[in-house]
C-alpha cells in the first residue's frame, strides 16, 4: 500500500493516470506551533471527556451485548498522518461479521446490516466515543479529515490522486467535511468531501478549529440545525476535486476485490464500516 501511504505530489500512478495536484500548504505561518499546542490541549480534553463518558459507555456496552451477539467494540485498520496505519475504535453498530462474505462495502443511510441500537448510535454519533482513546494515543485529533481504510484509499487514489494529501495532518473525529457534507456514498460525494478536507488543511488554524468545534456541538445537540452549517459555511470550497478518469457511482451491490479497479460497466462497493 505504498501508494496510499505517500503524500508526495510528484508521485505518479503506476497505471498511468494523471499526477496529483500539488499538495496544499498546511495552515498559516504559525501553524507548527499551533499544532503542538493543540495536540496537548486535545489530549487533556479527550482524557476528561473519556472519563466523564465512562458511565454512558458502560450502559451502551450492556445494551449492545443484550441486543445482538458480538463484541461491544468494533476495531478496524485506518490510515493516519503520513500514511501510518492505526487501529480505530468504535462501538459496534452492525451485525457481527457482516462483511465476512461480501468483503468491503459502503455503509449507507438505513443500512440493513445495522442493528436497532446501532442505527440510533450512528444517528447520535455516540458510536464515535471510543475514538477519544485514539486521540489519547496520538493516532487522531479531535478535528481533521476522517481516516480511511487502506484498501479503500488505494482504490480512491486511482481516480483521485489528491486523496493522499489528506494524510498531511492527523485524521479527526469531526471536521469541516463531516460538518458540511453527508457520509460518503459514491465517488461524487468523495470528490466534494475531499475538496473540503484540502480546504481545511490550507486554512488550518485556531479560528477555523473553534468554528468547527462549535458547529459540531450544535449539530449534536440540535440535529439538522442550520446554525451549525452557518458557522463554517463560508469556509467551504467552491467546487469538488476533479477525478483523473471516469468511474461509476459506487453503490451497495457487490464486493470490491483486493486488486479490482471499478470499471465503467461494473459498479463496485466500498465500505467504511460498522
N, C-alpha and C positions, 0 to 999 in steps of 0.2 A: 504493500500500500504506500509505496514511496511517493506516488503522485499526489495522494491525498494528504501527505504529511509535510509537504513543502509549501512555502509561501512566496517563493521567488517568482516574480512576474516574467522573467525571461525564459523559464522552462516551457517547452512546447509539448503538446500532447503527442504521444508516440504514434497515434493513429493519423496524425497529420492535420488535426483541426487547428483553428486559429490560436495564436498565443493569447494569454490573458492580458487585459489592460493593465497598466502599471498599478502596483499596489498603492493604496492610499497612505498618506502620512497619518500616523496615529496622534490625534489631538493637536493641541497647540504647543506653544513654546515651553510651557512649564508642565507638560503632560507627564513626564517621567517622575517628577517629584510628586505630582498629584496621585499617580497610580500607586506609589509606595505608601502614601498616607491613606489612600482609600483602602488598600489591602489590610492595613492594620485596623482601620475602623470597621471594615466588613467582618473581620474575624471576631471582634468584640461584640458587634451587633448580632452576628449569627449565633454566638455562644449563648447570649441572653435569650434570643428567640427560641433556640432549640431547647434550652432548659425550661422556658415558660411553656413550650408546646408539648412537653413530655406527657402530662396528664391526658391531653387530647389525643396524642399519638397512641397512648395505651388503650384508650376507648376505641379508637379506629382499628387498632390491631385485633382487639377482641371481636369487633363486628365483622372484620374481614375473615377471621378464622371460622366464625359461626356461619357466615353466609355462603361461603364457597370453599372447596378444597384447594390447597396450595399454600405457598409461603405468603407471609404478610408483605415482605419487601420484594420488589422486583429490581433486579440489577442488570445492567447492560453496558457493553463497552462503547464509549464515545470518544471523539477526538477533542483534545484540549488545545491549549495555546501551543503554537508551533507544531501541531500535529501529534503531540504526546497523548497516547491513549490512556484513558482512565475509566474506572467503573463508576457509573452513575447509580444513584439510589432513588427509588420512588416507592410509594405504596402501590401494591398490585391492584390494577383496575380491570384486568381482563381475566378470562378463564385461564387457568394454569396450563401451559404447554400449547397455547392456541396457534403458535407458529410452527409446531413440530412437523406438521405435514405440508403446510403451504410455503414455508420459508418466509423471508421478509416481505411484508405487505404494508401499504399505507394504512394508518389508522384514520378513520373518517368520523364525521359527526353521526351520532346514532349507530356507531359500530356494533354489529351484532355480537362481537366477541366480548364486549364489556359486560361485567356483572352489574346487578342492580345498584349495589352500593358504589361500584366502580364508576358508573355514569355520574353519580352525584359527586364523587371525589374529583372527577375530571372537570365538571362544571364549576365547582368551588375552588379548584386548583389546590385542594388540600393534599392531593397525591404528591405534590412537589416538596412538601415539608422536609422529607429526609435529605433533600439536596443541600440543606443547611450544613450537613455533615461534609458534603463535598467542598463547601466554601471553607470550612474549618481546616480541611486537609490541603487547601490550596489548589484544588482541581478547578474550581469555578469561582466566579464573582457573583455578587447579588445581581449586577446589571451587566449585560453583554449579549452577544449573539447566542442563540440556542445551540448546544453541542449536537453534532450529528453522528450517526453510526458510520464507522469506517467504510463498510460495504456500500452504503447508500451514497456517502460523499464521493466515493470513487466514480460511481455512475453519473452523478450530477456534474462532476467536474469535466466530464467528456463533452457536455453541452455548454457548461458554464465554467470556463477556466478560472474566472474571478472568484468562484466559490471558495477557493483555498485562501483568499485574502482574509476571510473571517477568522482564520487561525492566528492572525497577528495579535489578538488580545484573548484574554481568558473568556471562555463562554460564561453565560449568565443564566440565572433563574428567570429574570424578566429582562426586557429590553425594548428598544424603540420599535423593532419589528413585531414583537409579541403584543405590544400595546395597541398598535395601529392596524395590524393585519390579522386575518383569521389563520388557523392552523394550516400547514401545508396539505394540499390535496392533489396538486398536479404541478407540472413544470412552470406553468404561468404564475402560480402562487409563489413558487420558489424564486422566480425572477424578481417579483415585487418585493419579497421579504429580503432578498439579497441586496437590493438597492438600499433598503432601509438600514441593513446591517453595515454596509460600507459607508453610508452617510453618518451613522453613529460613530464609526471608527474615526472618520475625518474630524468630527466635531466633539470628540470625547473630552469631557471636562466636568467640573463640579456643577455648573448650572444645568447642563443637559441631564446629568445623572439625577439631580434633585427633581427636575420636572418629570422624568420617567418614574422615579420612586413615588412621587405624589400621584401621578396618573395610575400607577399600579394599585395603590391603596384605594383610590376612588373606584377603580374597576372592581376590586374585591368586595368593597362594602356596598357599592351601588352598581351591580352588573348592568351593562348597557348604557351607563351614564355618559352623555355626550361631553360632559365637563372633562372626563379623563382624556378624551381624544383632543379636546381643545388645548389642553396643557402642552401637548407635544406635537400637535398637528402641523405647526409651522416648521417643524424640523424634517418633515417627510420629503423624500426626493421627488422630482417631477416625473420621472419615468423609470421603468424597470430596467434591469440589466438585460442586454440582448443575448440570445443564445448563439452559440457558434455554429449550430446546424439545426435543422428541423427535428423535433422529437414529438411523439404523440402525447396527448394528455394522459398522465399516469393515473390509473384508477384501480379500484379493488376488484381485480378479475383473475389474475394469475401470479404465481410467484416469480421472482426475479432470480435467475441462477447466478452463480459466483462470477461468471465471465460474460454474461449476456448483456449486450447493449440494446435498449429498446429500439426497434426499427419502426418505420412508418406504417407497417402493417400489423405489428404485434404489440398491443397495449400491455405494459408490464405493471407490476405492482411493487411498491416500496412501502415500508412501514417504519414508523418511529416508535412504535411501541406500546407498552402497556400503560 
